[in-house]
Amino acid sequence: MKRVILLGCTGSIGTSTLDILKAYPEEYSLAGLSAHTSVKRLTELREEFGEIRCALSGIEEPVSGIDLWGQEGLLRLIRETEADVVVNGIAGSAGLLPSEAALVSGKDLALANKETIVMAGGVITELEKKTGKNIIPVDSEHSAVFHLLKNRPGEEVEELILTASGGPFRKTPKEALQSITPEEALRHPVWSMGRKITLDSATLANKGLEVLEAQGYFGFDLEKIKVLIHPEGKVHSLIRTIDGAMYAQISGPDMRLPILNALAYPALLPGSFGRMELTGHTLTFDTPDFDRFPMLPLAYRVGRIGGGYPAAYNCANEEAAAAFFAGKLSFTGIAEVVEETLEADWGNLVGSCEHAREIGFRAGEYAASIIKRRDG
């Protein structure tokens, strides 16, 4: 039986992971939980799963019934709790140091926090080698590529193809994007996700982050990483081999399948999550529009530069997304703020996870100053 620490238990990844733990009680036991501020939910889950260690990362003072609190409490939960695997479902750059702590403390990492690889890919993958632990991707696209590449020599693979639903505005004229509201941006046509990732899917920033994650995790040149718009959300990624053939991973849009595969790695467990039949389905594909959705070409640009630029891209986007939700920035202004932020110098080396976080913090502040100037 594998012992699991679940970080970010109230989000979509956390909720899906809890479904798996309930469905496979003979395979997995819950050892630890974290939430950002939801005392009520942590208390409910402790009553449901028994005596497990709990941390509230977004509260800096003791809370009755909760073992640990604050960022340091979250890291202590990871370091001090006996477990086999950590599921990192924390959103945004806040998930970086918990990923590092999981590997350093001798645990496998089921990684849904794409920002970990985007901001500090070289550091984290080197840590994976040093510790001998596994990083298993949980994003549906990267989980698909991970399994498609299994037992396939890298020299046989010509390109990786990540699919994207295109979000709710894939057919919206460019001139109409300026007036998009937060409510409209949150109406994702395929997936049910948190606010930030849903917005990122609408701007294609999420796909930009996934391109950078694929570059950092799988070690492929950017020229070999492509994006296809696939609105049905059934083909999660493809690889093309050097003979021209393409291989795809196809399933229903259910995040429980890649989470289960990450928890079960290197085995596969019988299950029905995402199971579908092809009969009655039409699968369509198109190329992304770089002009209407500039967050995607910006990701390719920072991937080519490297250094601290991917971290700056990520954290400038986080700041711009928050400003959009607060009514201080237009939908198209998100990419404009990120692009202007990237005109600054973000360095050619990321030496540690803490260094990556510091670059990200500075980029967020830089983006905030741009937003304030535009808003004023």
N, C-alpha and C positions, 0 to 999 in steps of 0.2 A: 504494500500500500504506500503510495506517494503522499507525503505531507506537503501541503500547499499554503503559501502566504499569498493573500490576494490584496493588492494595492489598488485603491480607487474602487471600492466595492459598490458605490452608488451609481456609477456611470454605466453606459451600455455594455462595455467589456466586463465590468464587475458583475452586473446582473446576469449576463450570459454565462459567465464562469460559475456563478452560484447554481445556475440551472444544471450545469454539467456535474458539479459536486453532488447534487441531489440525485441525479440520474445514475451515477456510478459510485454508490457508497462503499462498495467493496474494493474499489480501485484507488480512491482518494479520500484523504481526511483534511479538514481545515485546521491549520495551525495558527494562523494570524490574519488579521484584517486591518485595513486602514480606510478611513474616509477623510474628507477635508474638514468639514464642520458638522456633519450630521450625527449628533449624539444619539438621536432617536433611532436611526437605522442601525448603528453599531450595537446599541442595546438590544434591539429586536433580533439581530443575527446572533449575538452571543447567547440569547435565550434559546434560539433555534438549534444552534450547532454545539452548544455546550461551552465549557471553559476554554476559551481561546484568547490569545493576547490581542488587544485592540489599541490602535493609535489614531489620534486626531491630528492631522498634519497642519491644519489651518487655525488651531487654537493654541496659544502660547502659555496657558496656565492650567493647573490641574482641574480635571472635570470628574465628578463623582462617578464611579463605575467604569472609568476608562483608565487603562494602564499607563499609556504614554501620550505625549502631546508635543506639538510643534515639529519643526523639521528634524531636530535632533532626536526627538522621540520616534519619528518615523524610521530614521536610520537605525536606531537601537532595536526597533521591532524586527528589522531585517537581519541585523547582525546577531542578535541574541536569541532568536527563536529557532529552535531546531526544525528544519524543513528541508525538503529535497528540491523544491522549485518555487520560484517567485513569479507570479503573474503581475506584470507591471501594466496596469490599466490607467495610470495617472495621465491626465491630459497636459500637453505642453512641456515647456522646458523644465518644469518642476519635477519631471520624471527622470532627469539625467542622473543625479546623485544616487537615487534609490537603485537604479540599474547597476551602477558601479558597486554599491554596497552588496547587492545580491551576489555578484561574481566573486568579490573579494572575500565574502563570508562562506564561500564554498557551495553555492547553490546554483542550479541551472536557472536560466532566465527565459521565461515565456514573454516575449516582448511585443506589447501593443503600442508602446510609447515610441513612435517613429523618431521623435526629436532626439532621442539618445544617440542614434546612429548619425542623424543629420548634423548634430552639433559636435560630436566627438567620436566619429566612426573609427578613425585610426586608433585612438586610445582604447576604445571599448573592444574592438576586435583583437587587439594585441593582448588585452587583459583576458579575453576568452582563451587565447592560446596559452598564456602564462598559467592560468588557474586550472586548465583542463576541463572547465565546465562548458556547457552548451548554451548558446543563444539561439532560441527557436522563434522565428518571426510569427506573429499573430495576425498582422494585417492580412486580409484575405488575398491580396495580390502577391505579397511576399511569401506567404505560406504556400501559395500555388507554385511560385517559382522555386522555392526551396525543395518542394517534393518533385517537381518536374526535372530538376537538376540532379536529383539523387542518383548516384551511380552513373552519372553522365560526365565524362571528362570535359573540362572547360574548353579544350581546343576543338571539341566537336560542336560547340554552340556558337552560332553566328550572331544572335541577338536575343535580348529579353524584350517581351512586349507586355507592358502593363495596361490593363483596361481601366477605363473611367466611364462612369455613367454619363458624365457631361453636366450633371446637376440640373436644376430647374430652368436654366436660362440658355441651354445649348442652341435654341432657335431664336432667342431674343435679339432683335436688331441692336447693333452697337450703340446707336443714339438713345436707346431706351434704357440702357444699363445704368446710366447716371442716376435715375430716379428710383431704382430698386430699394424697397424698404426691408428692414430686418425680418418682418413677418413673412415677406415673400421669399427671402433668402433661406428661411428655415423650412420651406416646403420641399424637402428632398423627395424625388419621385421613386426612389428604390429603397434606401436604407433608413433606419431609425437610429439616430446618433445624437450625441451631445451638440449644444449650440455652436461651439467653436469649430468642430470638425465638419458640421453641416454647412456652415458658412464657407469654410475652406474648400469644400466640394463644389460650392456654387462659383467660387472665383477660380477654381482649379489650382489653388495654392496647395491643397491636399495632395494632388497628383504631383505637383512640383516637389513637395517634401518626399513623396514616395519614390520619385526618380532619384533624388539624392540618397535616400535610404538604400535603394537597390545598388547604387554606385558604391556606397560605403560597405554594405554587408556582403554583396556577392563579388565585389572586386572587378566589375566590368567597366570598360571605358564608356563614357556617356554616349558616344556615337553608336554604341551597341544596345542602348536602352531606349526603346520606343514607347509611345503612348497611342492607344487607339480608343476612340469614343465608342462605347458599347452600352447603349441605354438600358438594355434589358437586365444587366447585372448578373448574367448567368455564367459567362466565361470570365474567370477571375484573373488569369494571366496566361500567356503563351510563351513558348520558346521556339526559335527557329534554329534548326541544326544546319551544318555546313552543306548538307546535300539538298537544302531548300525546303525540306519538310517542316511542318509546324505541329507542335504538340500543345494541347490545351488542358487546363483543369476546369471542369464544368460542374456546377452545383447551384442550388438555390441560394439566394442572398441571405444566408444565416451565419452570423459570426460564431455560433457555437461550434461549427465544424472546424475552422482553423484553430480555435482555442482547444478543442478536444485533441486535435492532432498534435498541438504543441505540448499538452500535458502528457500525452501517451508516448511521445517520442522516446526511443526510435521505433516503437511498435505502432500498429493501427488497431483501434478497437471497433467492434461492430457498433453501428449506430444509424440513426435516421435523420440526423440534423443535416439540412440542405439537400436531402435526397430528392431527386426530380426525374421525370421522364422527358425525353426530347420531343415526343409526339405532341403536336399542337403548339409548339414554340417556334417563333421566328427570331433568329439571331442576326442583328445588324451591326455594322461597324463603319466608322468614319474617322477621318483625321481631325485632330483638335485644331481650333482656330486660334493661333497665337496672337492675332491682332486683337480680337475681342477679349481674350483672357491672357493678359501679359504676365500673370504670376507664373505660368508654366515656362515660357522662354526665360524669365528671370532666374528660375531654378537651374536651368541648363547653364546659364551664364555663371552663376556662383559655383556650380559644380566644376566648371572648367578652371576657375580661378583657385578654388580650394581655400586652404588656410582657415581664417576665421569668418569668411564670407557666408558659408552655409548657416552658421550660428546666427550671424547678423540678419540674414534673410528670414530665418525662423522667428526671431524675437521681434524684429520690426513688424512682421506680419501679425504676431500676437498683439502688439500694441495697437496696430491699425484696426484689427478686428474688434478689439474692445471699444475703440473710438467709434466705429461704425454702429455697434449696438447701442452706444450712448448717444447717438444722434449727432456726433461731432464730425463725422466724415461720411462722404458718399460711398456707394459701392465701388465705383471706379477709382475713388480716391485711395482705396486700400493699396492697390498696385502702385499708384503714383508715389505714395509715402515710402513704400518699400524700395522702389527704384531710387528715390532721392537718398535714402539712408545708405544704399549700397555705393553711392558715389564717394563716401568717406573711406578711409583706409582701415581695414579690419584685420590686417596682418596676414602673414603667409605661413603661420604655424600655430597649431593647437597642441599645447604641451601636456595638458591634463584635463580631466573633467571639470575641475574647479576653474581652470583657465577658460574653458569653453563657456562655462556659466557666466564668468565675468565679462567676456566679450558680448554674450547675449544680453546681459544687463545693460551694458553701455549702449548697445544698439537699440534696445527698447527705449532708453532715455533719449537717445538721438531722435528716434522716430516720434516720441512724444513732443519734443520741441518743434518738430516740423508740423505736427498736427495743431499744436497751440498757435503757431504762427499763421497757419491757413485758417483756423477757426476765428482768429482775432481779426 
